[in-house]
Amino acid sequence: MPPAADMTVGFVNGLLGGLTGLAGIVVTIWCNLRGLPKDAQRATFQPVAVVVFAMAAFWLGANGSLTSDTAKLFALGLPFLFAGTWLGLKLFGRIDEAAFRKIVLALLFVSGVALLF
């Protein structure tokens, strides 16, 4: 694919991530459409999501939008973040390419439904 296509996908991903808080959806779909192996997909969309969330946190902080209530909610969510990360790392090596694609598509569907409600 031409670099312009990748840049466009990155821009749209950032736009959607900023508007909805669901970072990485467009890049995940793009990786799936390109038929990348699961290792390449994960190596692409995981860092993208982390960077989008870090940038959002930075801009919210710079804008004065982060409060003590926000920090409490963040601290409340950290154990779940670590548990999900741990579980994902344990399961990643045990699933094949087809199962990985099905799981990714199912999670994308859930994210899309969440956007509607």
GILIN-V713831 format. One record per residue. PHI is phi in whole degrees, 0 to 359 (NA if undefined). PSI is psi in whole degrees, 0 to 359 (none if undefined). D_CENTER is the distance of its C-alpha to the mean C-alpha in Angstrom with 1 decimal. Layout:
{{PHI,PSI,D_CENTER} {PHI,PSI,D_CENTER}}
//
This chain:
{{NA,146,21.7} {290,149,22.9} {303,329,21.1} {298,325,21.4} {293,317,19.2} {297,319,16.4} {295,321,17.0} {296,316,17.0} {298,317,13.7} {299,318,12.3} {296,312,14.3} {296,321,13.4} {299,316,9.6} {296,320,10.6} {296,310,13.1} {295,320,11.1} {297,320,8.5} {290,324,11.8} {283,327,13.6} {245,341,11.5} {81,6,9.2} {255,78,6.4} {287,140,4.4} {96,356,3.6} {294,312,6.0} {294,319,9.0} {295,322,8.3} {297,315,7.7} {298,317,10.8} {300,314,12.5} {297,320,12.4} {294,317,13.6} {296,326,16.3} {283,350,17.4} {72,29,18.0} {293,148,16.6} {295,160,17.3} {300,325,14.8} {296,318,15.2} {291,322,14.6} {298,310,11.5} {297,320,10.0} {292,343,11.6} {267,306,10.1} {276,339,6.3} {295,308,6.2} {296,326,8.3} {299,313,7.0} {297,317,4.0} {298,316,7.2} {295,318,9.4} {297,315,8.3} {294,320,8.5} {295,318,11.7} {295,320,13.1} {297,317,12.8} {296,318,14.5} {299,312,17.0} {292,323,18.0} {296,320,18.3} {293,318,20.5} {293,333,22.4} {274,353,23.1} {82,17,24.4} {273,348,22.1} {274,127,21.2} {240,177,23.9} {294,328,25.1} {296,322,23.8} {296,318,20.3} {297,321,20.9} {296,316,22.3} {295,321,19.3} {299,313,17.0} {297,323,19.5} {296,324,19.7} {278,341,16.0} {303,314,16.0} {301,324,17.9} {290,323,15.5} {298,313,12.5} {294,321,15.0} {296,316,16.2} {295,319,13.0} {297,315,12.3} {299,313,15.9} {297,317,16.0} {299,318,13.2} {295,322,15.2} {291,321,18.4} {277,334,17.5} {304,315,15.8} {287,346,19.2} {264,351,21.0} {253,148,19.5} {272,177,20.6} {301,316,19.0} {295,317,19.9} {295,321,18.6} {300,313,15.2} {298,319,15.1} {296,318,16.3} {296,316,13.8} {298,314,10.8} {296,322,13.0} {296,318,13.9} {293,324,10.5} {295,321,9.9} {297,315,13.4} {299,318,13.0} {297,319,10.3} {296,319,12.9} {295,320,15.6} {299,326,14.2} {295,329,14.3} {286,333,17.9} {247,none,18.9}}
//
